[in-house]
Structure formats: C-alpha cells, structure tokens
Amino acid sequence: MIELAQLKTFCAVVEERSFTRAGDTVHRTQSTVSAQIALLEKAYGQLLLDRGSKGIRLTESGKVVYDYAKRILRLVRESRERVDESEHAVRGDLIIGASTIPGTYILPKILGALKKKWPEVNISVRISNSKDIIGKILEGSLEIGAVGKKTKDRRLIYNSLARDRIVLIVPAGHRLARRTNVTLDEIRKEPFVFREGGSGTRTAVERAFKNKGIRRLNVSIELGSTEAVKEGVRAGLGVSFVSGWAVGRNSLHQVNVKGLDIVRDFYTVFARGGVKRRAARAFMDFSRKLVLRPVDHNNGHS
C-alpha cells in the first residue's frame, strides 16, 4: 500500500538530492527516509532512485512516479485548502525559502506573530542563497521567498519586507570600541573578517567603498556565515561589516563610519501568477503591513 508520507518523502529526496537534507525537510531521520523509499520501491516493484557515485538521480520509473506524486500531493493540499477556506480558517503548510539574514533574523519576528494568530499553520523556513530560492519559485517547488536582491525577471513580483543598515562592528577592547564615530581612513587598513565573495553583505560593502574611491580592503579571513563572522570579530581576528539585524546585544561594539551609510532592502518574492495557498496569503498580508527596520543598539535609532 502506498502512503502519502512515502510520496512526500520521495519528492523531498528528489528535490534535495540527499537523504539527509530530505529528512530535515520532512522532519524524519535518515533511516526513516531510507525505509520509506524502500517501501515505495517495493510497492512499485521498481528501482525509483539511482544511488550512484554522481549522486541521487531518478530512474525512468522514478520520473513517472515523481510526476504523479507531485500531482497527488498538490491535489491533497488543494482539497485541504478548499475545506479550510469554507471554514474561514487559516491552517496548512507555509513553506518559505529565505536567504541567510531574512531567514535567521527577520522572518522569525513575523512568523511568531502569525503563529500566535493561526496556531494550526505548519511553518517551514528553508535557508539557501537568493539565486537558488528564485530558481525554485520559477520552477514551482516554492511559492514564496525572502531575498536580499531583485532580478529583472518579469515572471516574478517583489514586495518590500524589511530595511537593513549594514554596520561596522569591533570587539571589546579594540582601539575603536569606545569611539562613537570613525572615519574611512581610520578603518581602511584594519584587518577585516568577511563573508565569502559574492555574499549580499560583502557585495554591498565593497560597492560602497568603491564609490568612495577605495577599491581594496584588507581582508584577513573569510568565513561562511554571519554568525561565524561575528565570532571571528569577537575572537579578535579583525573588524567587520554585518547586517544591523545580526548585531544583537553582546560583546560586539557598533561604530558609526562618517560618510558611509550602507542601506539595503529585503523582499518577498513570488511568481506573477500569485500566491494560492491560504497560509501563504496570510503571511503575505502580515509582511505587507510590516516593513521592519533593524534596531541600532548603540543609539536606539532604527
């Protein structure tokens, strides 16, 4: 007997190309994921996934099952939503793809309020890079994204989600820690701890410095996440620019750089055809009413 849970797990493995990541998506252990796929293959009497050296790939039979599984799951979801709408309730699954800053620091504020109002909404935030999120929206595997940049693709619609100010942080005990304001010349030779090249924050900082005639910064180390960057600064590896959302109240000091105001926006993004799921529409209503700004922990201004 084929169960919906098996089809859902199968689709997650196909889309994530990993049993481990699929387990995170469907909230199952890797062993449970493997067992569900084995039962599904037994029910069909066919190998559905090729687990070769090049990763997980669909067999020809798997392609047929994946196509039908997506359609079946969509129909089940739509039937639930039609019933929910008839009861004027908001429940069901809300899946949002988000880049690091909105996914880590911004969405929890909005989703916490939404969950209090509609506790039967099942929320999942999948953090990835903006390019990957936009690609999944265009292919239809995600309905809503939260990203830090717009593309010019006319198939997509963007709404403002939050305003961000990128700020300089230094560790406790640093020569600039007791200063309220510094100049560009005072920091340009400081060792910098940065995200990898191509990250949204780093790109915005390098563009701002280039506009001021400074084309090269003294990057001492690159780290793979904003939290790692903060820990690097805290450990004395250098100073950094991070999202104002990420500073928090801790042993890091935020310092204003005269003549440098780096502001950017985050957006919700969805396909031009519109948002169809009831829970997703409820989220969009929330996000349209709240254009959030980070708190400046040094002076209390937004």
C-alpha positions in Angstrom: 0.0 0.0 0.0 1.4 3.4 -1.0 1.1 6.1 1.6 1.1 9.9 1.2 4.0 10.2 3.6 6.1 8.0 1.3 5.3 10.1 -1.7 6.1 13.3 0.3 9.5 11.8 1.4 10.2 10.6 -2.1 9.6 14.1 -3.6 11.8 15.6 -0.9 14.7 13.2 -1.7 14.4 14.1 -5.4 14.3 17.8 -4.8 17.0 18.0 -2.1 19.2 15.3 -3.8 20.1 14.0 -0.4 18.5 11.6 2.1 19.9 13.7 5.0 18.5 17.0 3.7 15.2 15.4 2.7 14.9 14.1 6.3 15.4 17.7 7.6 12.6 18.8 5.2 10.1 16.2 6.2 11.2 16.1 9.8 12.3 12.4 9.7 15.6 10.7 10.5 17.8 9.5 7.6 17.0 5.9 8.5 13.2 6.6 8.3 13.7 8.3 4.9 15.6 5.3 3.6 12.9 2.9 4.9 10.1 4.9 3.3 11.8 5.0 -0.1 12.5 1.2 0.2 8.8 0.6 0.9 7.8 2.8 -2.0 10.1 0.9 -4.4 8.8 -2.4 -3.1 5.2 -1.2 -3.8 6.0 -0.3 -7.4 8.3 -3.3 -7.9 10.9 -0.9 -9.5 14.0 0.9 -8.5 13.0 4.6 -8.4 16.3 6.2 -7.5 19.7 5.6 -8.9 22.1 6.0 -5.9 25.3 6.2 -8.0 28.7 7.9 -7.5 27.3 11.1 -9.2 24.6 11.4 -6.5 20.9 10.6 -6.4 19.2 10.5 -9.8 15.7 9.4 -10.9 15.4 6.3 -12.9 12.9 6.2 -15.8 10.3 4.7 -13.5 11.2 7.2 -10.8 10.5 10.1 -13.2 7.0 8.7 -13.8 6.3 8.3 -10.0 7.7 11.7 -9.2 5.4 13.4 -11.7 2.4 11.6 -10.3 3.5 12.1 -6.7 3.7 15.9 -7.2 0.3 16.0 -8.7 -1.2 13.8 -6.0 0.3 15.9 -3.2 -0.8 19.1 -4.9 -4.4 17.8 -5.1 -4.4 16.7 -1.5 -3.1 20.2 -0.5 -5.6 22.0 -2.6 -8.5 19.9 -1.2 -7.4 20.8 2.4 -7.2 24.4 1.5 -10.7 24.4 -0.1 -12.1 22.9 3.1 -10.1 25.4 5.2 -11.5 28.3 3.2 -15.0 27.1 3.6 -14.5 27.2 7.4 -12.8 30.6 7.2 -9.8 29.2 8.9 -6.1 29.6 8.2 -4.2 26.3 8.6 -2.0 24.1 6.5 1.6 24.3 5.4 3.6 27.5 5.0 6.9 26.9 3.3 9.2 29.9 2.7 12.7 29.9 1.1 14.9 32.6 2.6 18.5 33.9 2.3 20.5 34.0 5.5 19.7 37.3 7.0 15.9 37.3 6.5 15.7 33.6 7.3 17.7 33.9 10.5 16.8 37.3 11.9 13.7 38.8 10.2 11.2 36.0 9.4 11.1 34.7 13.0 9.6 38.0 14.1 6.8 37.9 11.5 6.2 34.2 11.8 6.0 34.3 15.5 3.1 36.8 15.3 1.4 34.7 12.5 1.7 31.5 14.6 0.0 33.2 17.6 -2.9 34.2 15.5 -3.2 31.0 13.5 -1.6 28.2 15.5 -2.6 25.5 13.1 -0.3 26.8 10.4 2.7 24.5 9.9 5.7 26.7 9.2 9.0 25.7 7.5 11.8 28.1 6.5 14.4 26.7 4.1 17.5 28.8 4.1 19.6 28.9 0.9 21.1 31.6 -1.4 18.8 34.0 -3.2 19.6 32.5 -6.7 18.6 29.1 -5.5 15.4 30.4 -3.9 14.4 32.3 -7.0 15.0 29.3 -9.2 12.7 27.1 -7.1 10.0 29.7 -7.2 10.2 29.8 -11.0 10.1 26.0 -11.3 7.1 25.9 -8.9 8.7 23.9 -6.0 8.5 27.0 -3.7 5.7 29.6 -3.6 7.3 32.4 -1.5 10.8 33.6 -1.0 12.5 36.2 1.2 15.6 37.5 -0.5 18.1 40.4 -0.5 18.1 41.4 -4.1 15.7 41.7 -7.1 16.1 40.2 -10.5 14.7 41.7 -13.7 12.7 38.6 -14.5 9.1 39.7 -15.4 7.7 36.4 -14.1 8.4 37.4 -10.6 6.8 40.0 -8.2 8.7 41.6 -5.3 7.3 43.3 -2.2 9.2 45.1 0.4 9.9 43.0 3.5 12.5 44.9 5.6 15.0 47.6 5.5 18.6 46.8 6.5 21.5 49.0 7.5 25.0 47.4 7.3 27.1 48.5 10.2 30.7 48.3 11.4 31.4 46.0 14.4 34.6 45.8 16.5 35.4 43.5 19.5 35.5 44.7 23.1 38.9 46.1 23.9 39.5 47.2 20.3 41.0 50.7 19.9 37.8 51.9 18.3 35.4 50.3 20.7 35.0 53.4 22.8 34.5 55.6 19.8 31.1 56.7 18.5 32.3 57.8 15.1 35.3 56.9 13.0 36.5 57.9 9.5 37.1 55.8 6.4 40.8 56.5 6.6 40.9 55.1 10.2 39.4 51.8 9.2 40.6 51.1 5.7 43.8 49.4 6.8 42.1 47.4 9.6 42.1 43.6 9.1 38.5 42.6 8.0 36.6 39.5 8.7 34.2 38.9 5.9 31.7 36.5 4.4 32.8 34.8 1.2 33.0 36.8 -2.0 29.5 37.2 -3.6 27.6 37.4 -0.3 25.0 40.1 -0.2 26.5 42.0 2.7 30.1 41.9 1.3 29.0 43.0 -2.1 27.1 46.0 -0.6 30.2 47.0 1.5 32.7 46.6 -1.4 30.4 48.7 -3.7 30.1 51.4 -1.0 33.9 51.6 -0.5 34.4 51.6 -4.3 32.1 54.6 -4.5 34.3 56.3 -2.0 37.4 55.6 -4.1 38.6 52.6 -2.0 39.0 49.6 -4.3 40.7 47.1 -2.0 40.1 46.2 1.7 42.5 44.3 4.0 40.6 41.0 4.2 42.3 38.9 6.8 39.9 35.9 6.8 36.7 34.8 5.0 34.0 32.8 6.9 30.9 31.0 5.7 28.2 32.6 7.8 27.2 35.8 9.5 27.4 34.1 12.9 30.9 32.8 12.1 31.9 36.4 11.1 30.7 37.7 14.5 32.6 35.0 16.4 35.7 35.9 14.4 35.4 39.6 15.3 34.7 38.6 18.9 37.9 36.5 18.9 40.0 39.4 17.7 40.6 38.3 14.1 39.6 41.8 12.8 36.6 44.1 12.4 33.7 43.6 10.0 30.5 45.0 8.5 27.4 43.0 9.2 23.7 43.4 8.9 22.2 45.6 11.5 19.7 42.7 12.2 22.6 40.5 13.2 24.4 42.7 15.8 22.3 42.0 18.9 23.3 43.0 22.4 26.6 41.3 23.2 30.3 41.9 23.4 30.5 43.4 20.0 30.5 47.2 19.6 28.8 49.0 16.7 30.7 52.1 15.4 29.4 54.7 13.0 31.6 55.4 10.0 31.3 59.0 8.9 30.1 59.5 5.4 29.3 55.8 5.0 25.6 54.8 5.1 25.1 51.3 3.6 21.3 50.6 3.4 19.6 47.8 1.5 16.2 46.2 1.3 14.9 42.7 1.7 11.9 41.5 -0.3 9.3 38.8 -0.5 9.2 37.2 -4.0 6.6 35.1 -5.7 5.6 34.1 -9.2 3.4 36.6 -11.1 0.5 34.1 -11.1 0.0 34.9 -7.4 0.1 33.2 -4.0 -2.5 30.4 -3.9 -2.2 28.7 -0.5 -4.3 30.2 2.3 -1.4 30.2 4.8 0.9 31.8 2.3 -1.6 34.5 1.6 -1.9 35.1 5.4 1.9 35.5 5.5 1.8 38.0 2.6 -0.8 40.1 4.5 1.4 40.1 7.5 4.6 41.1 5.6 2.9 43.9 3.7 1.8 45.6 6.9 5.3 45.3 8.5 8.3 46.9 6.7 10.8 46.2 9.5 14.0 48.0 10.3 16.9 46.8 12.5 17.5 48.4 15.9 20.7 50.4 16.3 21.9 49.1 19.6 24.4 52.0 20.1 21.9 54.8 20.0 18.5 53.3 19.8 17.6 54.6 16.4 16.2 52.5 13.6 
